[in-house]
Amino acid sequence: MKISEIQTTLLTACRWSLILHWILAATNSCNWLRWVTRFPCDIFGFYVAFIYLQKGVQVLERLGDERAFYLSIVAALLVFMAAYICGELGTGSLFRHPIRVFLKDYGTPLTIVFFTGFVHIGRMRDVQLEVLPTSTAFFPTSDRNWLVDFWNLSVGEVFMALPFAILLTILFWFDHNVSSLIAQGSEFPLRKPAGFHWDLFLLGVTTGVAGILGLPYPNGLIPQAPFHTESLCVTKPVKEVDEKGEHKGGYSFEATHVVEQRVSNLAQGLLTLGTMTRPLLTVLHLVPHGVLAGLFFIMGIQALEANGITSKLIFLFRDHNLTPPNAPLLQIKRHFAIWWFVLIEIVGFAATFAITQTIAAVGFPVFILALIPIRALLLPKLFTSEELALLDAPTASDFTMEGIGGAWGGDKDGLQEGGQMDIGMAPLSRSASQATSRSNALSRPQHRDSVFASPGSPRKSQEDLAELGQIPSGQSTTTRRRTASNATSRRGSLPC
């Protein structure tokens, strides 16, 4: 079979995937997300972060060993350092608030623009660097028509694409929904409900259109999706206090609300379409591969810093004398349980990463999906419910999970009253229940750390703050949509 025929068959898988996406959306398959906790999300996020780092190295590896290679390495490292500094300034105390927000949101793209021109300064202009390839405006990259001639495929070739479509659908179901869950995490005080089934339906539409036009398959992405929600958070500085309520001298940023709108996503789509115009294609053609590698590096490092596995590793390797006394993991009596849990996560990541480097990479989506039953069936036999309540956490808040039947409870009925999630597969004590919300702080760094300080570290929602007693309890986000008679909730927050 010729290469063009292979590509046509794979693009036929997109049209099969459209049908499968619609079937999954119509059968409420997203209700299965109630069993997704931070455990599979952290492993998948850890994998994606290393894929970014690997792609950055691969981009540089193809550039040879001459002057262009060394200049590309310098450009990649400078892009990484400049973008990282912008992220640190955005979460630090220097400059006024509008400047910090600007640096955090736009520091990375402006860094890309600057170093695209930087390599043309002085004697660097004489070095021929590899740049992004482009094509004619509003035309496919290869010499073909816009529409893929799938009508020339035989019946056998059409059905041969079905297994690839199944694997593609499994990957998209997990990748897109996990991205959506993390982007609507419990640390974000959201007001509008989620639309998982509708999103999956639309994802099927875009996948089918991509198969007809011969475009790359579009789907949700981490860490960009939660970073987008983070950039839409309106924050305020809050003084850090000790257990006695006295000010410790530092402060952190807490999100008061999220600007929930569709304009930014629409603008992203229009700007992507705009890159097909000749002026922007000319600009893209100026971007060196070294600058692109630096972008991969900063995305990978930021994703690692915001990952729960990284947080647990920092806790394990930190000097115990310098560990904050209110660290949730200190409540775990069996210290080796933390090591075992992290080891299982690392083994899951290593196996996922390894399989994608082999000829069996096509089975990668099935392996990722298997992390969910591993968490639900295997881990409760290795750890107690109190340990799991501290080591793991719900991915999204109860309010977000309402649309898919609430979060997994683990009791006999599968769900607790009100959709509250019991990660430990058994009813928890009051202290363990509170630890469940506190464990969200472990999923990503909450405060600045001497080892890592995440540029996009999420903030606790007001519901979490209320449960921890840091702010007065008020009306819960979940109960805002209920009647006045049911307005009182165990998890409260100040009205935004």
Backbone torsions as a table, in degrees:
resi	resn	phi	psi	omega
1	MET	NA	134.5	-179.0
2	LYS	-72.6	161.7	-178.7
3	ILE	-59.5	-44.0	-178.8
4	SER	-61.2	-35.6	178.7
5	GLU	-69.9	-36.3	176.3
6	ILE	-62.8	-45.8	178.7
7	GLN	-61.9	-41.0	179.2
8	THR	-63.1	-39.9	178.1
9	THR	-64.1	-42.1	179.1
10	LEU	-66.3	-36.3	177.3
11	LEU	-70.9	-26.6	172.5
12	THR	-63.7	-31.3	176.7
13	ALA	-59.9	-30.6	177.9
14	CYS	-63.2	-38.8	-179.7
15	ARG	-72.7	-36.3	170.5
16	TRP	-61.7	-42.0	-178.9
17	SER	-62.6	-34.1	176.5
18	LEU	-57.6	-46.5	-179.6
19	ILE	-64.0	-43.7	-179.3
20	LEU	-65.5	-39.2	176.4
21	HIS	-60.5	-42.8	-179.6
22	TRP	-66.4	-37.8	177.3
23	ILE	-64.2	-44.3	179.5
24	LEU	-64.4	-38.5	179.1
25	ALA	-68.5	-40.4	-178.2
26	ALA	-70.8	-27.0	-179.2
27	THR	-95.5	13.1	176.8
28	ASN	57.4	41.5	-178.8
29	SER	-64.7	-23.9	-179.2
30	CYS	-66.6	-12.8	174.1
31	ASN	-61.6	-21.7	177.9
32	TRP	-67.7	-14.4	179.9
33	LEU	-65.3	-13.1	179.8
34	ARG	-63.8	-20.1	178.9
35	TRP	-91.7	-0.6	-179.1
36	VAL	-87.8	119.8	177.0
37	THR	-113.8	-170.3	179.5
38	ARG	-66.6	-22.1	-176.5
39	PHE	-58.3	-59.8	178.0
40	PRO	-67.9	-31.1	-179.9
41	CYS	-66.1	-42.1	179.1
42	ASP	-66.0	-40.4	178.9
43	ILE	-64.5	-44.9	179.7
44	PHE	-65.8	-41.5	177.4
45	GLY	-64.0	-38.1	176.4
46	PHE	-62.9	-41.2	178.2
47	TYR	-63.3	-47.0	-179.3
48	VAL	-61.1	-39.7	179.1
49	ALA	-61.1	-43.2	179.4
50	PHE	-71.5	-28.9	175.1
51	ILE	-64.2	-40.5	176.2
52	TYR	-60.8	-46.1	179.8
53	LEU	-63.7	-40.6	178.8
54	GLN	-63.6	-42.6	179.6
55	LYS	-63.9	-36.8	177.1
56	GLY	-62.3	-42.9	178.3
57	VAL	-66.2	-40.7	-179.9
58	GLN	-64.6	-37.0	177.1
59	VAL	-60.9	-44.1	180.0
60	LEU	-71.9	-33.0	-176.4
61	GLU	-63.6	-30.3	-177.0
62	ARG	-80.4	-1.6	-173.5
63	LEU	-91.9	4.3	177.0
64	GLY	83.1	-154.4	-176.8
65	ASP	-136.1	21.4	178.7
66	GLU	-92.8	-164.1	-177.3
67	ARG	-59.3	-36.8	180.0
68	ALA	-61.9	-34.4	-180.0
69	PHE	-65.8	-47.5	-177.9
70	TYR	-69.5	-37.2	176.7
71	LEU	-66.2	-36.5	178.6
72	SER	-65.7	-39.0	177.1
73	ILE	-62.9	-44.3	178.7
74	VAL	-61.2	-44.5	-179.9
75	ALA	-63.1	-41.2	-180.0
76	ALA	-63.2	-44.7	-179.6
77	LEU	-67.1	-38.2	178.5
78	LEU	-67.0	-40.5	176.8
79	VAL	-61.2	-45.1	179.7
80	PHE	-61.3	-48.1	-176.9
81	MET	-66.3	-42.3	-178.9
82	ALA	-65.8	-43.6	179.9
83	ALA	-66.4	-37.7	179.5
84	TYR	-66.3	-41.5	178.5
85	ILE	-62.7	-40.5	177.7
86	CYS	-61.0	-40.1	177.5
87	GLY	-65.2	-39.6	178.7
88	GLU	-66.3	-41.7	177.8
89	LEU	-64.5	-34.5	179.9
90	GLY	-66.4	-26.1	179.4
91	THR	-107.8	6.8	-178.5
92	GLY	-95.7	-158.5	-176.4
93	SER	-114.4	-1.4	177.9
94	LEU	-76.7	148.3	176.9
95	PHE	66.7	170.2	-179.5
96	ARG	-81.2	164.9	-172.9
97	HIS	-57.1	-47.5	-179.8
98	PRO	-59.3	-35.9	179.7
99	ILE	-69.0	-41.1	179.5
100	ARG	-63.4	-42.2	179.3
101	VAL	-63.9	-39.5	179.6
102	PHE	-63.9	-43.7	-179.8
103	LEU	-65.5	-39.6	-178.6
104	LYS	-68.6	-38.7	-175.6
105	ASP	-84.7	-35.6	-171.6
106	TYR	-118.6	3.5	-178.5
107	GLY	-62.5	-43.9	-177.9
108	THR	-66.6	-50.3	178.9
109	PRO	-62.9	-35.6	178.2
110	LEU	-69.1	-31.9	175.3
111	THR	-63.5	-41.2	178.1
112	ILE	-61.0	-44.2	-179.9
113	VAL	-63.3	-44.1	-176.4
114	PHE	-63.9	-48.5	-174.7
115	PHE	-77.9	-14.5	169.7
116	THR	-65.1	-36.8	176.0
117	GLY	-86.6	-24.3	-176.2
118	PHE	-61.4	-36.1	-176.8
119	VAL	-71.7	-3.6	177.9
120	HIS	-103.6	11.3	-179.5
121	ILE	-91.7	137.3	173.9
122	GLY	61.4	-141.2	-177.1
123	ARG	-70.7	-12.5	178.3
124	MET	-66.0	-22.5	-179.4
125	ARG	-67.5	-20.8	179.6
126	ASP	-80.6	-9.6	179.9
127	VAL	-89.1	124.3	-179.9
128	GLN	-83.2	106.2	-178.1
129	LEU	-97.1	147.5	173.1
130	GLU	-71.4	131.5	-178.8
131	VAL	-121.0	168.6	-179.8
132	LEU	-64.9	129.6	177.7
133	PRO	-75.2	144.1	177.9
134	THR	-133.2	169.7	-179.9
135	SER	-128.0	-169.5	178.3
136	THR	-69.6	147.5	-177.3
137	ALA	-59.9	131.6	176.4
138	PHE	57.3	36.7	174.1
139	PHE	-133.6	149.4	176.9
140	PRO	-61.4	155.9	-179.7
141	THR	-64.8	-46.9	179.3
142	SER	-85.4	167.3	-177.8
143	ASP	-81.8	85.9	-179.9
144	ARG	-155.8	172.6	175.6
145	ASN	-78.9	165.9	179.2
146	TRP	-64.7	-39.0	-178.5
147	LEU	-89.6	133.7	176.1
148	VAL	-75.6	131.1	-176.3
149	ASP	-80.0	63.6	-179.8
150	PHE	-69.8	-16.0	-179.2
151	TRP	-70.8	-11.4	177.7
152	ASN	-89.7	-3.8	-179.8
153	LEU	-75.7	146.7	175.7
154	SER	-79.0	167.9	179.9
155	VAL	-61.8	-39.7	179.3
156	GLY	-63.0	-40.1	179.8
157	GLU	-69.0	-34.0	178.3
158	VAL	-64.4	-46.3	-178.4
159	PHE	-76.4	-20.0	175.0
160	MET	-66.9	-23.6	179.6
161	ALA	-80.1	-12.2	-176.2
162	LEU	-62.5	-45.1	177.7
163	PRO	-58.9	-38.9	177.4
164	PHE	-66.4	-34.5	178.0
165	ALA	-65.7	-38.6	179.1
166	ILE	-63.1	-46.0	178.8
167	LEU	-63.9	-40.6	178.4
168	LEU	-62.9	-41.2	-179.2
169	THR	-67.4	-40.4	177.1
170	ILE	-60.4	-45.7	179.3
171	LEU	-61.8	-45.9	-178.1
172	PHE	-67.7	-37.9	179.2
173	TRP	-60.1	-45.8	-178.5
174	PHE	-73.7	-49.9	-174.4
175	ASP	-62.0	-49.5	-176.7
176	HIS	-67.3	-44.2	-177.8
177	ASN	-69.4	-37.8	176.8
178	VAL	-66.1	-41.2	176.4
179	SER	-59.6	-41.3	179.1
180	SER	-66.6	-40.9	178.7
181	LEU	-62.8	-46.6	-178.5
182	ILE	-66.8	-36.7	178.4
183	ALA	-69.0	-17.4	176.5
184	GLN	-115.7	35.1	-176.2
185	GLY	-60.8	165.4	-176.8
186	SER	-66.6	-15.7	179.2
187	GLU	-79.2	-9.9	179.9
188	PHE	-101.7	120.6	-179.7
189	PRO	-77.3	77.5	-178.0
190	LEU	-83.0	152.6	178.7
191	ARG	-114.5	-33.6	-176.3
192	LYS	-87.1	141.5	-177.4
193	PRO	-72.1	162.4	-179.7
194	ALA	-84.0	164.8	178.3
195	GLY	-136.5	64.3	-173.6
196	PHE	-62.5	-45.2	-177.0
197	HIS	-65.9	-42.4	179.7
198	TRP	-65.9	-40.2	177.1
199	ASP	-60.7	-42.3	-180.0
200	LEU	-65.5	-36.9	176.6
201	PHE	-62.4	-46.6	179.2
202	LEU	-65.5	-34.8	176.9
203	LEU	-62.8	-37.1	175.2
204	GLY	-63.3	-38.7	178.2
205	VAL	-62.5	-50.5	-178.3
206	THR	-64.9	-34.5	177.6
207	THR	-66.6	-42.0	178.3
208	GLY	-64.9	-41.5	177.9
209	VAL	-63.2	-39.7	177.6
210	ALA	-61.3	-36.2	178.3
211	GLY	-68.7	-31.9	179.3
212	ILE	-75.5	-38.6	-177.6
213	LEU	-90.6	-9.8	-179.2
214	GLY	74.8	35.8	-178.5
215	LEU	-101.7	162.1	174.9
216	PRO	-59.9	148.1	-178.1
217	TYR	-70.8	124.1	179.2
218	PRO	-91.5	144.1	174.9
219	ASN	-164.1	174.0	178.7
220	GLY	-63.9	159.5	-172.5
221	LEU	-145.8	141.5	168.5
222	ILE	-117.5	145.3	8.4
223	PRO	-91.8	6.8	-175.7
224	GLN	-62.0	-39.1	-176.8
225	ALA	-61.7	-52.6	177.1
226	PRO	-66.7	-30.3	176.2
227	PHE	-63.6	-34.9	178.2
228	HIS	-65.5	-45.0	176.9
229	THR	-62.5	-39.8	179.1
230	GLU	-60.2	-39.6	-179.3
231	SER	-69.9	-19.7	179.4
232	LEU	-91.8	-1.2	179.0
233	CYS	-76.6	135.6	171.2
234	VAL	-95.6	119.9	-172.3
235	THR	-116.0	164.7	174.7
236	LYS	-142.6	147.4	178.5
237	PRO	-74.2	138.2	179.2
238	VAL	-127.9	130.9	-179.5
239	LYS	-67.1	139.8	176.2
240	GLU	-86.4	128.5	-178.1
241	VAL	-121.1	156.1	178.1
242	ASP	-87.2	-171.1	-177.6
243	GLU	-65.6	-22.3	178.7
244	LYS	-88.8	-0.3	-179.3
245	GLY	84.9	9.2	180.0
246	GLU	-89.8	144.6	-178.4
247	HIS	-68.8	129.2	-178.6
248	LYS	-88.8	-4.3	179.0
249	GLY	101.2	-20.0	178.7
250	GLY	-101.0	-177.6	178.5
251	TYR	-153.9	162.7	175.8
252	SER	-137.4	164.9	-179.9
253	PHE	-100.2	132.5	177.7
254	GLU	-117.9	138.2	179.5
255	ALA	-79.3	123.9	176.2
256	THR	-84.1	-37.5	175.7
257	HIS	-165.5	169.5	178.8
258	VAL	-114.0	134.0	176.8
259	VAL	-76.7	94.1	-175.6
260	GLU	-89.6	110.7	-177.1
261	GLN	-153.6	174.6	-179.5
262	ARG	-111.6	-1.0	-173.4
263	VAL	-67.0	-45.0	-175.0
264	SER	-64.8	-41.5	177.3
265	ASN	-65.9	-39.9	177.1
266	LEU	-63.6	-40.8	179.0
267	ALA	-64.2	-38.0	176.9
268	GLN	-61.5	-43.7	178.8
269	GLY	-64.0	-42.2	179.2
270	LEU	-66.9	-37.9	177.8
271	LEU	-66.7	-37.0	175.8
272	THR	-62.8	-42.2	175.7
273	LEU	-63.8	-36.3	179.6
274	GLY	-65.7	-24.2	179.2
275	THR	-68.7	-10.1	176.2
276	MET	-83.8	-7.6	177.0
277	THR	-76.1	155.6	-174.2
278	ARG	-61.0	-44.1	-179.9
279	PRO	-58.9	-45.0	-178.6
280	LEU	-73.8	-30.0	173.9
281	LEU	-63.3	-37.5	177.1
282	THR	-64.6	-40.3	178.5
283	VAL	-66.1	-44.6	179.2
284	LEU	-61.1	-33.0	-179.3
285	HIS	-68.8	-11.1	178.8
286	LEU	-89.5	-14.8	-175.1
287	VAL	-73.3	118.0	179.2
288	PRO	-72.8	156.4	177.8
289	HIS	-63.4	-31.8	178.8
290	GLY	-63.2	-39.3	177.2
291	VAL	-66.0	-39.5	177.1
292	LEU	-63.3	-39.4	177.5
293	ALA	-62.8	-39.9	176.6
294	GLY	-61.8	-36.4	176.7
295	LEU	-64.7	-41.4	176.6
296	PHE	-61.3	-40.4	-178.8
297	PHE	-63.4	-46.0	-176.7
298	ILE	-68.6	-36.2	177.6
299	MET	-66.1	-40.3	-180.0
300	GLY	-67.0	-43.8	-179.0
301	ILE	-66.5	-42.4	178.4
302	GLN	-62.9	-38.1	178.3
303	ALA	-67.2	-37.8	177.9
304	LEU	-65.6	-42.4	-178.7
305	GLU	-63.1	-34.0	-177.2
306	ALA	-88.6	7.1	-174.8
307	ASN	-92.5	144.9	-179.4
308	GLY	-67.3	-30.6	177.6
309	ILE	-64.4	-41.1	177.9
310	THR	-62.0	-41.1	-180.0
311	SER	-61.7	-42.4	180.0
312	LYS	-69.1	-37.9	177.4
313	LEU	-63.7	-39.6	177.3
314	ILE	-62.8	-41.9	178.7
315	PHE	-62.0	-43.0	-176.6
316	LEU	-68.2	-35.4	-175.8
317	PHE	-96.3	-4.0	178.7
318	ARG	-74.4	148.6	174.7
319	ASP	-59.5	122.9	-176.3
320	HIS	-60.7	-28.5	178.8
321	ASN	-69.5	-20.6	-178.8
322	LEU	-107.1	7.1	177.6
323	THR	-76.4	130.1	179.3
324	PRO	-57.1	136.6	-177.4
325	PRO	-64.9	-20.3	-179.7
326	ASN	-95.8	13.4	177.7
327	ALA	-62.3	125.3	-174.9
328	PRO	-59.0	-35.0	-176.7
329	LEU	-67.7	-16.3	176.9
330	LEU	-67.0	-18.5	-179.9
331	GLN	-76.7	-12.5	179.0
332	ILE	-77.0	120.1	-175.8
333	LYS	-73.1	-39.3	178.2
334	ARG	-88.5	98.3	-176.0
335	HIS	-63.4	-31.9	-178.7
336	PHE	-68.5	-17.5	177.0
337	ALA	-63.2	-35.0	177.6
338	ILE	-65.0	-43.8	179.2
339	TRP	-61.9	-42.3	-179.1
340	TRP	-64.6	-42.7	-178.9
341	PHE	-63.7	-45.7	179.2
342	VAL	-65.2	-38.7	178.8
343	LEU	-61.9	-41.3	177.9
344	ILE	-63.1	-41.2	178.4
345	GLU	-63.8	-42.1	-179.2
346	ILE	-67.8	-39.6	176.7
347	VAL	-62.7	-41.3	177.1
348	GLY	-62.0	-41.9	177.2
349	PHE	-65.1	-46.7	-177.1
350	ALA	-61.6	-41.9	178.9
351	ALA	-65.5	-40.6	178.1
352	THR	-64.0	-45.2	-179.0
353	PHE	-66.8	-38.8	-177.1
354	ALA	-66.8	-41.5	-176.1
355	ILE	-66.9	-28.1	178.9
356	THR	-76.9	-9.3	178.7
357	GLN	-96.6	3.8	-177.2
358	THR	-117.7	178.8	178.3
359	ILE	-69.3	-15.9	179.2
360	ALA	-86.5	13.8	-177.5
361	ALA	-59.9	-22.7	-179.6
362	VAL	-64.2	-22.2	178.4
363	GLY	-90.3	7.7	-178.3
364	PHE	-56.6	-43.1	-178.9
365	PRO	-59.4	-37.5	-179.9
366	VAL	-64.7	-39.7	180.0
367	PHE	-65.3	-40.5	178.5
368	ILE	-62.5	-44.0	-178.5
369	LEU	-65.1	-28.3	-178.9
370	ALA	-68.2	-15.4	178.5
371	LEU	-64.8	-26.4	-178.1
372	ILE	-68.7	-52.7	176.8
373	PRO	-66.6	-27.8	175.5
374	ILE	-60.6	-43.0	178.7
375	ARG	-68.3	-39.8	-174.3
376	ALA	-77.3	-33.8	-172.2
377	LEU	-108.3	-36.6	-173.8
378	LEU	-89.4	-48.7	-173.9
379	LEU	-61.1	-36.8	177.4
380	PRO	-61.6	-18.5	177.3
381	LYS	-84.5	-15.6	-178.3
382	LEU	-102.7	-23.3	-176.0
383	PHE	-130.5	154.3	175.9
384	THR	-78.0	164.7	-179.4
385	SER	-63.7	-37.0	178.8
386	GLU	-66.2	-37.6	178.7
387	GLU	-67.5	-42.5	179.0
388	LEU	-66.8	-31.7	177.4
389	ALA	-64.5	-27.7	178.9
390	LEU	-92.4	-32.6	-176.9
391	LEU	-84.6	-27.3	-178.1
392	ASP	-124.6	171.7	-178.4
393	ALA	-161.2	159.5	173.1
394	PRO	-62.8	145.9	179.1
395	THR	-73.8	-43.0	-178.0
396	ALA	-123.0	167.7	-178.7
397	SER	-75.4	166.9	177.8
398	ASP	-59.8	-36.6	-179.4
399	PHE	-61.7	-43.0	179.7
400	THR	-67.8	-36.3	-175.5
401	MET	-81.8	-6.6	-178.3
402	GLU	-58.1	-38.3	-175.4
403	GLY	-69.2	-13.9	179.7
404	ILE	-119.3	28.4	172.8
405	GLY	89.1	12.6	179.2
406	GLY	88.8	175.9	-177.7
407	ALA	-90.9	155.6	-178.8
408	TRP	-61.8	132.3	-177.3
409	GLY	-103.6	-32.4	178.2
410	GLY	83.4	-4.5	176.6
411	ASP	-84.2	-168.8	-174.0
412	LYS	-64.2	-33.6	-179.6
413	ASP	-88.1	-4.5	178.9
414	GLY	86.3	-30.3	-179.4
415	LEU	-133.4	141.9	174.4
416	GLN	-85.6	165.2	-179.3
417	GLU	-62.7	132.9	179.7
418	GLY	81.3	6.4	177.3
419	GLY	77.3	13.8	179.7
420	GLN	-68.8	143.4	-174.2
421	MET	-99.9	131.3	173.9
422	ASP	-113.0	100.8	-173.2
423	ILE	-72.3	-20.0	-172.1
424	GLY	-87.7	9.3	177.0
425	MET	67.1	12.7	179.2
426	ALA	-159.3	157.2	177.3
427	PRO	-58.8	136.9	-176.2
428	LEU	-102.6	156.7	171.6
429	SER	-71.8	170.5	-179.2
430	ARG	-61.3	-41.5	-179.1
431	SER	-67.1	-38.7	179.3
432	ALA	-70.0	-35.6	178.0
433	SER	-63.9	-41.7	176.9
434	GLN	-66.1	-32.4	179.6
435	ALA	-66.1	-26.5	178.5
436	THR	-59.6	-45.4	177.9
437	SER	-70.6	-34.7	179.8
438	ARG	-68.4	-26.9	-178.9
439	SER	-69.0	-16.5	173.7
440	ASN	-60.1	-28.4	178.6
441	ALA	-66.9	-22.0	179.7
442	LEU	-83.7	-21.3	-176.9
443	SER	-63.4	-34.2	175.4
444	ARG	-145.4	154.2	-177.7
445	PRO	-62.2	133.1	179.2
446	GLN	-96.0	-37.2	-176.8
447	HIS	-120.0	162.9	179.4
448	ARG	-65.6	136.8	-175.8
449	ASP	-124.2	149.6	-178.4
450	SER	-68.6	-21.2	179.4
451	VAL	-94.0	-52.7	179.6
452	PHE	-131.7	141.0	171.0
453	ALA	-136.4	107.7	-172.1
454	SER	-69.5	128.1	176.3
455	PRO	-61.8	-29.4	-178.3
456	GLY	-116.5	35.5	-175.7
457	SER	-63.6	125.7	-177.7
458	PRO	-70.2	159.8	179.0
459	ARG	-107.7	153.2	177.4
460	LYS	-69.9	141.7	176.8
461	SER	-71.3	166.1	179.7
462	GLN	-67.0	-27.0	175.3
463	GLU	-64.0	-44.2	179.5
464	ASP	-65.1	-39.4	179.4
465	LEU	-63.7	-39.1	179.8
466	ALA	-66.0	-40.1	-178.9
467	GLU	-67.9	-30.7	177.5
468	LEU	-82.1	-3.0	178.6
469	GLY	79.6	15.0	-177.5
470	GLN	-84.6	-22.7	174.6
471	ILE	-137.9	158.6	-179.5
472	PRO	-63.9	147.0	177.8
473	SER	-77.0	144.5	177.5
474	GLY	-141.2	-125.9	-178.2
475	GLN	-96.8	131.6	-178.7
476	SER	-74.1	147.5	175.3
477	THR	-60.8	-37.1	-179.0
478	THR	-64.6	-38.6	-173.1
479	THR	-87.8	0.4	178.9
480	ARG	-63.7	-25.8	-176.4
481	ARG	-95.2	3.8	-179.9
482	ARG	-98.9	175.3	-179.7
483	THR	-73.0	165.6	-176.2
484	ALA	-64.8	-28.1	-179.4
485	SER	-69.0	-23.4	-179.9
486	ASN	-108.6	20.6	-171.9
487	ALA	-73.8	-21.2	-178.6
488	THR	-79.8	127.3	-177.0
489	SER	-128.9	153.4	178.0
490	ARG	-65.9	-35.8	179.5
491	ARG	-100.3	108.0	-176.0
492	GLY	-112.6	167.1	176.7
493	SER	-155.2	162.2	174.1
494	LEU	-71.1	142.0	176.8
495	PRO	-64.1	137.2	-177.2
496	CYS	-81.3	NA	NA
